[in-house]
C-alpha cells in the first residue's frame, strides 16, 4: 500500500468506530482504480477489488459535487444501507 494511502488508515478506522454499524468506510487507490482498504465491509468488497469509480460522475465545473449514476450497481440489496437510519436516539 502506498504511503499516501497509509496515512489515511487511522482516519478511516476512527470513522468506522464512530459510525459502526451504519457505514462502510472505503479508501480508494485512484491511480489503480481499486479499493486500497475497507472497514466494516457489508458490501463484501475487498482490498484490490475495482473501486467502481466509473459509476460516479464527477462534475468539475461545480466543484466537488458527485452524482452516483446507479447505486444498485454499487451496493447489494440486503445491506444495512437499505434500512433507514435514525440516529436521533
Backbone bond lengths (Angstrom), bond angles and torsions (degrees), N, CA, C in turn:
res aa  C-N    CA-C-N  psi(-1)  N-CA   C-N-CA  omega(-1)  CA-C   N-CA-C  phi
1 X - - - 1.458 - - 1.524 108.54 -
2 X 1.310 115.41 138.49 1.458 120.82 -179.00 1.525 111.61 -67.13
3 X 1.345 116.82 144.40 1.473 119.55 177.71 1.525 112.61 -58.37
4 X 1.338 116.54 -31.75 1.471 120.25 179.12 1.528 111.32 -62.79
5 X 1.329 116.36 -30.47 1.461 120.85 178.86 1.528 110.51 -86.48
6 X 1.320 116.82 -39.18 1.479 121.23 -178.63 1.521 112.54 -56.32
7 X 1.311 116.88 -34.09 1.471 118.63 -177.48 1.522 112.40 -67.30
8 X 1.336 117.53 -16.37 1.462 120.50 178.92 1.536 112.70 -93.63
9 X 1.321 118.14 -5.07 1.462 120.78 -179.74 1.531 113.11 -59.02
10 X 1.348 119.79 -46.49 1.469 118.67 179.05 1.530 112.98 -62.02
11 X 1.319 117.04 -33.76 1.468 120.48 178.32 1.524 109.72 -67.86
12 X 1.332 116.39 -45.20 1.467 120.36 179.24 1.525 110.54 -62.17
13 X 1.326 117.17 -40.61 1.469 120.38 178.90 1.529 111.02 -65.26
14 X 1.316 117.29 -38.36 1.464 120.45 178.22 1.529 110.76 -65.91
15 X 1.323 116.63 -41.77 1.470 120.31 177.98 1.524 109.93 -64.06
16 X 1.333 116.57 -39.77 1.465 120.54 177.40 1.525 110.43 -58.49
17 X 1.330 117.29 -48.13 1.470 120.65 -179.03 1.524 111.28 -64.34
18 X 1.315 116.45 -35.66 1.461 120.63 -179.29 1.528 112.03 -69.72
19 X 1.311 117.06 -41.18 1.467 121.03 -172.40 1.533 114.69 -103.13
20 X 1.333 117.80 -1.60 1.462 120.46 -179.53 1.524 110.33 -58.55
21 X 1.296 121.06 136.25 1.459 130.68 4.37 1.520 113.18 -100.54
22 X 1.326 117.39 20.52 1.464 121.15 -170.28 1.519 115.97 -91.65
23 X 1.321 118.36 -6.88 1.464 119.16 -176.09 1.513 111.12 -137.15
24 X 1.295 114.58 141.88 1.455 122.46 171.13 1.527 105.87 -101.60
25 X 1.320 116.29 125.97 1.462 121.30 -176.57 1.521 107.94 -104.79
26 X 1.331 116.59 124.51 1.461 121.42 -175.87 1.523 109.65 -127.54
27 X 1.332 115.59 127.62 1.463 121.77 171.22 1.513 107.44 -100.16
28 X 1.321 116.75 126.89 1.458 121.73 -177.08 1.525 110.57 -104.91
29 X 1.312 116.54 140.84 1.463 122.34 170.32 1.520 105.84 -93.46
30 X 1.321 116.26 102.74 1.458 121.02 -175.00 1.523 112.39 -69.63
31 X 1.321 117.20 -22.95 1.470 120.43 179.34 1.527 111.15 -70.08
32 X 1.332 117.21 -33.59 1.461 120.83 -177.29 1.529 112.98 -111.14
33 X 1.329 117.47 -3.47 1.463 123.63 -177.76 1.536 110.97 56.40
34 X 1.342 115.10 42.63 1.458 120.71 178.77 1.525 109.98 -127.96
35 X 1.317 115.68 165.26 1.458 121.62 175.44 1.523 107.53 -80.39
36 X 1.326 116.69 124.03 1.463 121.29 178.91 1.523 111.08 -87.72
37 X 1.323 116.94 -38.41 1.467 122.24 179.38 1.522 107.95 -154.73
38 X 1.331 114.92 151.22 1.463 119.41 179.65 1.530 108.33 -144.54
39 X 1.317 115.95 137.54 1.454 122.57 -178.05 1.523 108.96 -125.53
40 X 1.339 116.19 140.56 1.462 122.35 -177.32 1.530 110.31 54.70
41 X 1.301 115.88 50.94 1.462 121.53 -175.70 1.517 111.09 -72.34
42 X 1.326 116.23 107.64 1.455 119.67 173.07 1.522 110.69 -108.51
43 X 1.328 117.47 -1.21 1.466 120.69 176.10 1.525 111.15 -93.29
44 X 1.328 116.71 -1.85 1.465 123.36 179.77 1.526 112.81 66.88
45 X 1.334 117.00 17.77 1.466 120.12 173.43 1.517 108.07 -81.69
46 X 1.328 116.31 158.84 1.455 121.96 -177.96 1.520 110.02 -135.79
47 X 1.335 117.24 160.64 1.465 119.45 173.57 1.528 109.62 -55.29
48 X 1.321 114.92 136.66 1.458 121.37 -177.72 1.515 113.33 98.73
49 X 1.354 116.90 -19.19 1.464 120.39 176.98 1.526 109.99 -68.58
50 X 1.323 115.78 159.31 1.458 122.16 176.51 1.532 109.67 -59.81
51 X 1.317 116.88 137.76 1.462 121.26 179.97 1.516 113.66 -72.88
52 X 1.316 117.75 -17.78 1.466 122.72 -176.67 1.528 111.73 62.24
53 X 1.319 116.84 26.28 1.464 120.26 -179.21 1.523 112.10 -66.68
54 X 1.332 116.76 -20.23 1.463 119.02 176.82 1.525 111.09 -67.94
55 X 1.333 117.39 -13.64 1.464 121.56 177.45 1.525 112.06 -83.79
56 X 1.329 116.74 -3.82 1.462 121.20 179.67 1.514 109.20 -112.29
57 X 1.307 116.31 131.61 1.455 121.84 178.54 1.528 108.61 -94.64
58 X 1.318 116.37 118.51 1.452 121.39 179.12 1.523 108.17 -92.26
59 X 1.302 117.10 120.84 1.460 122.20 -178.89 1.522 108.59 -101.15
60 X 1.333 116.88 90.54 1.463 122.23 -175.47 1.524 112.92 -66.20
61 X 1.319 117.15 -29.18 1.461 119.80 -179.09 1.522 112.41 -71.48
62 X 1.313 117.58 -22.76 1.460 121.63 -178.68 1.516 111.59 -107.16
63 X 1.313 117.43 21.38 1.454 120.29 178.74 1.503 111.37 84.15
64 X 1.317 117.04 -134.44 1.460 121.48 -173.85 1.526 112.98 -93.44
65 X 1.301 117.99 17.75 1.469 121.13 -178.72 1.529 109.62 -65.50
66 X 1.317 116.11 130.38 1.459 122.46 179.65 1.515 109.21 -118.79
67 X 1.314 116.35 141.71 1.454 121.45 177.70 1.516 107.95 -127.04
68 X 1.333 116.80 120.81 1.456 121.13 178.06 1.519 107.93 -80.97
69 X 1.327 116.87 122.37 1.456 121.23 -175.30 1.528 112.32 -70.43
70 X 1.327 118.00 -47.96 1.464 121.10 -177.62 1.521 108.65 -149.67
71 X 1.319 116.96 95.66 1.466 121.66 -175.07 1.523 111.89 -63.34
72 X 1.321 118.58 -24.78 1.463 120.08 -178.64 1.524 111.88 -64.98
73 X 1.330 118.21 -22.46 1.457 121.13 177.94 1.520 111.50 -78.60
74 X 1.312 117.64 -19.76 1.456 122.05 -174.07 1.519 113.56 -99.85
75 X 1.315 118.04 -34.51 1.465 121.21 -174.37 1.515 109.43 -123.48
76 X 1.329 117.66 114.51 1.466 119.43 179.18 1.524 111.75 -65.10
77 X 1.320 116.22 149.89 1.466 120.59 177.15 1.514 109.62 -65.69
78 X 1.331 115.50 149.92 1.453 120.61 177.97 1.514 113.74 92.75
79 X 1.323 117.34 8.96 1.454 120.91 178.33 1.514 109.36 -94.60
80 X 1.347 118.27 164.53 1.461 120.29 178.57 1.527 113.45 -56.26
81 X 1.341 117.74 -23.74 1.458 119.67 -179.59 1.521 111.81 -68.76
82 X 1.350 118.03 -17.48 1.455 120.89 177.62 1.528 111.37 -74.03
83 X 1.289 116.07 -25.86 1.465 119.86 -175.91 1.527 109.83 -86.19
84 X 1.303 116.21 146.61 1.453 117.84 177.68 1.527 109.36 -70.45
85 X 1.306 115.09 140.80 1.469 120.02 178.90 1.513 108.60 -102.83
86 X 1.295 116.43 125.81 1.443 121.64 173.19 1.513 106.94 -118.21
87 X 1.319 116.06 99.24 1.461 121.33 -175.96 1.533 111.79 -93.31
88 X 1.337 117.38 9.51 1.462 119.84 -176.60 1.521 112.34 -81.51
89 X 1.340 118.75 -6.95 1.466 121.32 -178.62 1.492 110.98 -76.89
